[in-house]
């Protein structure tokens, strides 16, 4: 069976396209040459901006030419009236020109909007709640990038072959989750191999109304055929517990058009490679690939490493990193024609969720993503193990390591381990500032998932337990919620100590306690990780919430007992006793600035 290659750094994916659409908008921000202030110079590199320098000077000289004192006024009435008419007509002409350009811009904007195909975000019965906002009110972004093998058009049949597959439902052969941190300081990418066997929840096709039953016997790429990309979104939420905000899907022709629009993407192979299945043929070394060759690179799997889908994800990561670096540099997009070509290619290539279905939304997303330095982008592949049901063909998430990777992303922790430690000169209190009996707590039942109904009575059971523990103002709210991890949020920094007191009473770790201005008071959401009992199920390496157990003016001996269970520190989960905040090595992490990565060619596909 396939094994993870020791070559770290090979990856990229059709998702790059989607990303391009965002980055392309920002690529025009590439630094323009500075304009020299000296008269008549056009600035470095012949910048158009430089031309304005001498124009401005010339204008000043012209203004001074007619200043001949009062004598210039006498007898100058007709001349001044003629100048006035010229000025008015010029102003009118400019106004019409501006209006014309604005109209053309509007119609072109609407044209681009019309290019974009839109689908429903989630086709399952249950959608996870959005990620909790941080103390500054910022939310992380989770975008699922999909590459479809659809042969639904003549162009796709010509590029992908398999003419007999033209009428079959498409498969999502490329799947990447792009997580942009709440503060936009870093980005994490998780690829899941297409041959991963997962639980695909029940999905309903929004157009036909057809219901696809849930199953745990299929591989993840088949989820796309169960009504569309919204079913793949539901599958990812069930697999990872990460709430998906948007999806972007691209097909064969989109890959080709996007690669052409950016002028090609540099990739590397450590030997001559020829894969007759995809058609990829390259000599040893670095090549800039575009068009059909880019598609071959992204589709090949026999050509790299052990010939499995794992090597393909690595090649996709390499491609995606290189494309991001190019778009950030702006070197390939220096004129309006190139930008227009990229805009056309990007919008025609994409199918997105309805909330992302406009140029404005894509532009704003691109602006968010381009703020992340390439050195803070981490590409990973889901840690995997062979599938016991079909070890020769399929894989499953690796217990422990996959859980840890998903948990880090859920908790908005950078996979590169470089999150800055907060240097707070006025740290919020860790001791409660309110008497326990006066701490108001609202408890929600968030245990429902895409395939499991909410555990009955979890909100009321935990609220009742808190009342017994002395939190007399604890109440439950029956409003439906759904999230993977149990969390406690508080609206004001001064309430941190109170929230920690609640966490300690329940055996929750400090990492579950978060500051968020979204809530009105201390709010506990019992997540899918705690479906029974009144003590949080702690695992190896977990640490309970710290801090005094009592509240002002009262002693609480019960709070001194060690909680039976708690979650892993800083979002770590089962199977990780190390407590580090970094992607596991089994996920083959690749940094976005790593230009040394070179794909290891499969020995069976060398020439």
C-alpha positions, 0 to 999 in steps of 0.5 A: 500500500502507499506510504507517505514519502519522505519528500516533504515539499511537493504539493499543489492543487487545483485549489490553486486556481481558486486561490488565484482568483483571490490573489489575482485581484490582489496581484495588481498591488505589486509595488509600482516603480517609484516616480522620480521627482526630477523634471522630465524623468519618467521614473524607474523602469519607464513607469507611466506614473513618472510621466506625470512629473513633467506634465505637472511641471509643464502645467505650472509653467503654463499657468505662469505664462499669462500672468502679465498683471492687470494689462492682460485683462484689458481687451481680453474679454473674447479670449477669456470667453473662448477659453471658458467655452473650451473649458466647459466642453472639455469638462463635459467631454471628460464627464461623458468619458468617465460615465462611459468608462463607468458604464463599461466597467459596470457591464464588464463587472456584471459579465464577470459575475455571470461567468461564475456558477453558484451552488448551495454550500451544504447539502446535509441535514446539519451544518456546523456553527461558524467558528467563534470570533476572537477577542477582537471580533475577527473570525477565521476563514475556512474555504474548501477547494475542490478539483472536479474530473467532470467530462461534462463539456467537449473541452473537458472530454478533450483534456481528460479523456475517458469519453465514456465517462461524459455522463457519469457524476463527477468525482472530487479528485482534489480536495483541500481545506484552506484555513486563514487565521482570524488575524490573517497572520497565517494560513493552513492547508489540509489535503485529504487523499481522494481514496480516503474512506469516510462517512458521507452523510445523507445529502439532498440534491437542491435541484432534483430533490433526490435524497442520497443515503448516508454511507461509511463504505465509500471514498471521499471523492464520490461525495461530489456525485451526491448532489454536488459540492455541498455534499462534499462540504457536509462530508468534510464537516463530519470528518474534521469538525471544522465549519466550512465557510465557502467552497470553490470548485474548478474543472479540467479546462479551468486548470488549463486556462488559469495556468495560462493566465498567470504565465505558467508555474515553476515545478521541479522533478528529481529525475526524468518522468513520463506517466502515460496515464496523465501524459506528463513528460518532463526532464530532470530539473525545474520547469515552468508548466502551463496549459495542458501540462499544468493539468497533467502535473496536477492529475498524475499520481503514477509518476511520483513517489510510490504511484499513489494518491499521496504523492499526487497531493504533494505535487499539488502542494508544490504547484499551489505554493509556487503559484501563490508566490508568483501571484504575490510577486505580481511579475506575471500580471503587469498589464491590464490585458493580463489582469483581464485574462486572469479575471475571465479565466478565474470567473469562468473556471469557478463554481462557488457557494452562493455567498461567494458568487460575485466578483466583489466577494471573491475580491474581498476573499482574495484581499484577506488571503493575500495578507498572509505572508507566504512564509506563514503558509503551511501545506499538509496532507491528512495523516493516514493509515491503510483501510482495514476494509480495503488495504490495497486501495483505500486509506483512512484517517490515522488515529491521533495524528489526524485528530491533532491536525484537525483540532489545531485548525479548529482552534485556529492554531498555526500549523507551523508552530510560530504563533506569537505568544501574547505579551499582555501587560494587563493580563485578564484575571484568572481568579473569579471576580464574582461570587459563584452564585452570581455568575450567569451561565447559558448552556447550549447543546451543540452535540449534533453532527452531520450523521448523529442527532444531538444527544438528548438533554445535554444542555439542561443536564450540564446546566443542572450540574452547574447549579448543584456546584453552586452556579445558581444562575446557570440555565440552558437554552434549547436553540440548536447549535452544532460544533465539534469542541466544547467551548466556554466564551465570555464577552468582557476580559474581566470575566475570564476568571469567572469563565475559568471557574465554570471550566474547572467545575466541569473539568474543561481545560483552559484552552476551551475558554475564549474571549469573544465579543459575540456573546452577551454573557458567559456561554457554554456550548457542549460539543460533539466531543462530550455526549454524555456524563458531567465530567469532560472526557479528558485524554492523555496529555490534557491539562485542566483549567488552572486557577483558584477554585473558590470565588470571593468570600467563599471557600469551595472545597469541591473545586480542589478535586482533580477533574476526571477529564479534560481536553488537550492543552491548546486544542490538542486531541487524542493521541497527542501527549506532547502538547506541542502546537505544530502539525504532526510530521506524518502530515508532511508539512511544507512551508510556503517559502520552501523553494527547494522542494523537488518531486521524487519520481516513481522509479517505474515512470522514469525514462 
